[in-house]
Amino acid sequence: MEAWVAFEGGPYVKCAAFCERVIEGKDSVLSLIRVIDRLISTATGPAPPQDMPTVTLAFTAVLSFVAGRARGRHEVRVEREAPNGERRPVWSGSILVNGEESAHNLLLNLNETFDLEGIYWYDIFLEDQLITRMPMQVSYMRVQGGLATSP
């Protein structure tokens, strides 16, 4: 993978975030609810597993672009890199920008499965050029012990 190089002239990344929910107003203004960058998986009981069980999380990736000097359609893709280095495609498509301040918002409803602790990187490519990375930190907490009982 190439080192990051500024995308001359645009489009530029205006926002790149993970959140639990997005509200898009009639005027196309976005409200991001509960911006997240970490997931803590917890197992409790008398003998919780040593290794983290697979966990699934539904969330929204918000990618917002502003045109700059760019015009027309531009290809965008998202790839995920797991803590062990394995990569896989998440999404691909295009955006359309038409003017200096024109913007394009992508709201990607994701349902991702995590089976390793560590940082999962979501790489954002514009025209096959890496333009930003978004981390999702996954941690596993074991809580060993019996169930609480009331007297």
N, C-alpha and C positions, 0 to 999 in steps of 0.2 A: 504494500500500500504506500502511496506517495505521501510525503509530508504535506501538511496543510499550507495552502497558498491562498492569499486573498482573492476572491472572485471579483476581478476588476469590472467596475461599472454596474454591478448588480446582476441579478437580484441579491439583496442582502437579507440575512436572518434578522428578524425583528424580535422574535420570541421562540424559544424552544424549551418546553417544560412538560413534565408528567403531572397529571392531576386526577383526582377522583371523579370530577364532573366539570363540565363546561356549559355555561349558559350563553347562547348567542342571541343578542337582542335583535329587534326588527331593523335596527340601524347597523347591523353587522358588528357591533361592539361585543367583545368577548369578556366574560367574567369567569376566571379560573377559580374553582373551588377546591380547597385542600391540595395545594401543590405538594407533590411527594417526590422523594428521591431515595427512599429506603423501605425495605420490607423486613419485618422481624417475624420469623416463623417460630412458634412456641409449641413444645410437646411437654405434657405433664402426665404424671402418673407414677406408679411404683417402679416401672422400668421403661422410661422413655427411650426411643431408639438413639443410638450413638450418632448415626448419620442423619442429616436433615431429610425428612420425608419430602416428597415432591409437593409443591404448593402452587396454586394457580391464583393469579391476581388479575382482575378486570380493572383497567384504567384507561385514560385518554392521553395520547401524545398530542400536544399542540405545537404545530410548526407554523409560524407566521413569517411571511416574506414581504419585503417592500421592494419596489422595482428599481429605484435608482435610475440609471440610464438604460436599463434592460427593457426590451419589448418582446412580446410574443410568448410562445409556449416554451417551457423549460422542464426537462425530465428531473424528477426527484426520486430517490430511493432511500430506504432505511434498512440497515443490516444490524443484527445483534451479535456481539462477541461475548461468549460466556467466560467465566473466570478461568476455564481450562484452555481458552484460545479458540474453541470451536466457533465458527461463524455460520449464520444462516440468514436468508432474506426475511424481512418482516413485512415490507410494503413497497410498492413502486407505482408511480403515476406521474402526472405532470401538473404544473401550475401555469396560469396565464396572467401576465402582467402587462399593463399598457400605460406607462407614464411614470413620471418622477415619484409621486407619492402613492401610486396605486399599490394596493396590497392584496395578498392572497393568503387566506388562512386554511391550513389543513388540520382537520380534527380526526385523528386516527383512533378509533375504538379498538383497543387491544385486549386480548385475553391470553396472557402469557403464563407459561409454566416454568418454574424455577426448581432445579434439583441439586444445585451446588451453592455453597456459601461463597460470598465474594462480590466483586463488582461486575455487573453486566453492563457493557457499553453498547449504546445504541448510536450507530454512526449514521450521520445524515449526509447524503451525497447530492450534489447539484451538478447535472451534466457530467457524471462520473468523477467529480472532484469532491473530496471530503471537505465539508464546510463547517461542521461542528460535531461534537460528541456529547451524548447525554448519559450520565451514569445512573444505575439503579443498584444500590447496595443491598445485598441480601444477607441476613444474619440468622443464625439458628440458636435458640435458647432452650436448654433442657431443664425442666424442673422436676426433680425426683422427690417422691414422697407420697404418703397416703392421702386419701381424700379427707377433707375437713368434715368433721361431724359436729352436730350441735348437741349440747347436753340435754 
